[in-house]
């Protein structure tokens, strides 16, 4: 797609609506490749000036699609290639005269079992003038050893009718969203053809099997698809979208699902029109792609159930930890020894830190956690729990972004211990205000691995001049950083010359 995007970006002779339409076409033209049993190639002039002038014009392949209903003819990726000499006259005629051109009409020396058609893509500008914005070539094989089946004939007929709409710029409609849909049906999954009244005139074997899963046992051809949908709705009592009948009669391009008897079938309707004038025409038929997504939906429900269970576990762990913290607080109040009370308060703070992490994990179902707000809260809570009559302000600079869930708990504990230590021991004599700033930076090392660098700096008394031994809290910090985060941590004088800076480096694994 990069070559396609580069060719269209800031194009002087294509409007924004032209570019949007071409993107929509390339994103959805697999349907035509499957129905026509053909390889598709989209061609455009190799220079912007070629859109207006034939002088020196050549063509370049902008995009390519291969059919999933038959073997491909073009095995090599041709995107970005200049057009071959034998193809250029066909494409040039389709571009210039805005008419479909076939290799047999041109007497081109193609192999006897290969045929090529060139279909112009014509759009109207703001003044109503018809402009060619591209040419699609269809490359398909002709077998002389067998007669085509009814299904193949129907598929090719549908492809011809869709190409007429494409050539007139009437399909696809960019206002219809066809991407990002879980379980989107394709031609090979099942195809129904409806007449203007919404009755089934053709059903592929896979379409019959898909509807059979829903309990539709009778012959499909000759029946109203909207009537079938209504019967299933009455049988199951499942409420459906009010627009679904319009879709099932082929009047609206839409996607929907039918559910019955524990099965689910997703449908996509493509109305067919002819006599197109300015993109509008008479609707005479519709295609309905259908796919049995029963197993896909079952797995989605299993995943949702699993995620909900994990979420509930985090919630209960958080509740239990809060209970433990409350018990420690009660015990601390009954302690006569200052050392014992201080030890219980520290334990309570660590338990609350872990509880906060589990509370954050219980709010979402993602494997990664956006920890910025969590860390701001932890900075504030750690400072509030450690200070007494003096005041400490905290600030977070930079962003942690998304981190793996198993990295968040040890990281939160490390931050809490370091900030609490800064507040408890960082005030200089006579100092009543202390600022703790945490700066975060994510980067990629020479080996392409993501890494996290964090600095926690205060403007307090700084490190002791003589050698010092870290207490239990900082020993816990070192153990967490090396064991859980696979990183390193060191204490340094602050860059300002006053206070302490703690530098934490760790890989982002996950």
Long-range contacts (C-beta under 8 A, 24 or more apart in sequence): 1-26, 1-63, 3-62, 3-79, 3-80, 4-42, 4-62, 4-63, 4-79, 7-44, 7-60, 7-62, 8-62, 11-48, 12-48, 13-48, 13-51, 13-52, 14-51, 14-133, 15-125, 15-126, 17-123, 17-174, 18-123, 18-133, 20-174, 21-123, 21-133, 21-169, 21-172, 21-174, 22-121, 22-133, 22-134, 23-174, 24-172, 24-173, 24-174, 24-178, 25-121, 25-166, 25-172, 26-62, 26-63, 26-65, 27-172, 27-178, 27-179, 28-172, 28-178, 29-65, 29-136, 29-166, 30-65, 30-68, 30-186, 31-162, 31-186, 31-187, 31-270, 31-289, 32-65, 32-159, 32-162, 32-163, 32-166, 33-65, 33-66, 33-67, 33-68, 34-67, 34-68, 34-69, 34-155, 34-186, 34-187, 34-188, 35-69, 35-155, 35-156, 35-158, 35-159, 35-162, 35-187, 36-67, 36-138, 36-140, 36-155, 36-156, 36-159, 36-160, 36-163, 37-67, 37-69, 37-70, 37-140, 37-141, 37-152, 37-155, 37-156, 38-67, 38-73, 38-138, 38-139, 38-140, 38-159, 39-64, 39-65, 39-66, 39-67, 39-72, 39-73, 39-74, 39-138, 39-139, 39-140, 40-64, 40-65, 40-136, 40-137, 40-138, 40-139, 41-74, 41-78, 41-136, 41-137, 41-139, 42-134, 42-135, 42-136, 43-83, 43-91, 43-134, 43-135, 43-136, 43-137, 44-133, 44-134, 44-135, 45-95, 46-82, 51-132, 51-133, 54-92, 54-96, 57-92, 58-82, 58-83, 58-88, 59-83, 59-88, 59-91, 59-92, 59-95, 59-135, 62-134, 68-186, 68-187, 68-188, 69-155, 69-187, 69-188, 70-141, 71-141, 73-114, 73-139, 73-140, 73-141, 74-139, 86-110, 87-116, 87-118, 87-137, 90-116, 90-118, 90-137, 91-118, 91-135, 91-137, 93-118, 94-118, 94-119, 94-120, 94-132, 94-135, 95-120, 95-132, 95-135, 96-132, 98-122, 98-130, 98-132, 100-163, 100-167, 112-142, 113-141, 113-142, 113-143, 113-144, 114-139, 114-140, 114-141, 114-142, 115-139, 115-140, 115-141, 115-142, 116-140, 119-163, 119-166, 119-167, 120-167, 121-166, 121-167, 121-169, 122-167, 122-168, 122-169, 123-169, 124-169, 124-278, 124-279, 128-278, 136-163, 136-166, 138-163, 150-202, 151-202, 151-204, 151-205, 154-193, 154-202, 155-187, 155-191, 158-191, 158-193, 158-272, 158-287, 161-272, 161-274, 161-285, 162-270, 162-272, 162-287, 164-274, 164-276, 165-272, 165-273, 165-276, 165-281, 168-276, 168-279, 168-281, 169-279, 170-273, 170-276, 170-279, 170-280, 170-281, 171-270, 173-253, 176-253, 176-254, 178-255, 178-268, 181-255, 182-296, 182-300, 183-266, 183-291, 183-293, 183-296, 183-297, 184-255, 184-266, 184-268, 184-291, 185-266, 185-267, 185-268, 185-289, 185-290, 185-291, 186-289, 186-291, 187-289, 189-289, 189-290, 189-291, 189-292, 190-289, 190-290, 190-291, 190-292, 191-287, 191-288, 191-289, 191-290, 192-220, 192-225, 192-287, 192-288, 192-290, 193-285, 193-286, 193-287, 193-288, 194-225, 194-249, 194-250, 194-285, 194-286, 194-287, 194-288, 195-284, 195-285, 196-250, 196-283, 196-284, 196-285, 197-224, 197-249, 198-224, 198-225, 198-226, 198-248, 198-249, 198-250, 198-251, 198-286, 199-223, 199-224, 199-225, 200-224, 200-225, 201-285, 206-290, 207-288, 207-290, 209-292, 210-265, 210-290, 210-291, 210-292, 211-265, 211-290, 213-261, 213-263, 213-265, 213-292, 213-294, 214-258, 214-259, 214-260, 214-261, 214-263, 214-265, 215-260, 215-261, 215-263, 224-249, 225-249, 225-250, 225-288, 229-258, 232-258, 232-259, 232-260, 235-260, 236-260, 236-261, 248-288, 249-286, 250-283, 250-285, 250-286, 250-288, 251-283, 251-286, 257-293, 262-294, 263-292, 263-294, 264-292, 264-293, 264-294, 264-296, 264-297, 265-290, 265-291, 265-292, 265-293, 265-294, 266-290, 266-291, 266-293, 307-365, 308-365, 310-365, 311-361, 311-362, 311-364, 311-365, 312-362, 314-358, 314-359, 314-361, 314-362, 315-358, 315-359, 315-362, 317-355, 317-358, 318-355, 318-356, 318-358, 318-359, 318-362, 321-351, 321-352, 321-354, 321-355, 321-358, 322-352, 322-355, 324-351, 325-351, 325-352, 325-355, 345-385, 346-420, 346-472, 346-473, 349-382, 349-385, 349-386, 349-416, 349-420, 350-413, 350-416, 350-417, 350-476, 352-381, 353-378, 353-381, 353-382, 353-412, 353-413, 353-416, 354-409, 354-412, 354-413, 356-381, 356-412, 357-408, 357-409, 357-412, 360-408, 361-405, 361-408, 366-402, 367-404, 367-405, 367-510, 368-402, 368-403, 368-404, 368-405, 368-510, 369-402, 369-403, 369-404, 369-405, 369-408, 370-400, 370-401, 370-402, 371-400, 371-403, 371-408, 371-411, 371-412, 372-396, 372-399, 372-400, 372-401, 374-408, 374-412, 375-400, 375-412, 375-415, 375-438, 378-412, 378-415, 378-416, 378-419, 379-415, 379-419, 379-436, 379-438, 381-416, 382-415, 382-416, 382-417, 382-419, 382-420, 382-423, 383-419, 383-420, 383-423, 383-436, 385-420, 386-419, 386-420, 386-421, 386-423, 386-424, 387-423, 390-427, 390-431, 390-432, 390-433, 390-434, 391-432, 391-433, 391-434, 392-422, 392-423, 392-433, 392-434, 392-435, 392-436, 393-433, 393-434, 393-435, 393-436, 394-419, 394-435, 394-436, 394-437, 394-438, 395-435, 395-436, 395-437, 395-438, 396-437, 396-438, 396-440, 397-437, 397-438, 397-439, 397-440, 398-439, 398-440, 398-441, 399-440, 399-442, 400-440, 400-442, 400-452, 401-442, 403-452, 403-508, 403-510, 404-508, 404-509, 404-510, 406-510, 407-484, 407-485, 407-506, 407-508, 407-509, 407-510, 409-484, 410-480, 410-481, 410-484, 410-485, 411-485, 411-506, 413-476, 413-477, 413-480, 414-477, 414-480, 414-481, 414-485, 414-489, 414-504, 415-454, 415-456, 417-473, 417-474, 417-476, 417-477, 418-456, 418-474, 418-477, 418-502, 419-456, 420-473, 421-471, 421-473, 421-474, 422-456, 422-458, 422-460, 422-500, 422-502, 423-458, 425-460, 425-461, 426-458, 426-460, 426-461, 426-499, 426-500, 427-460, 427-461, 428-460, 428-461, 429-461, 431-460, 431-461, 434-458, 434-459, 434-460, 435-459, 442-508, 449-507, 449-508, 450-507, 450-508, 451-505, 451-506, 451-507, 451-508, 452-487, 452-504, 452-505, 452-506, 452-507, 452-508, 453-503, 453-504, 453-505, 454-503, 454-504, 454-505, 455-501, 455-502, 455-503, 455-504, 456-501, 456-502, 456-504, 457-494, 457-495, 457-499, 457-500, 457-501, 457-502, 458-494, 458-499, 458-500, 459-494, 459-496, 459-498, 459-499, 460-498, 460-499, 460-500, 461-499, 462-493, 462-494, 462-498, 462-499, 462-500, 463-491, 463-492, 463-493, 463-500, 481-506
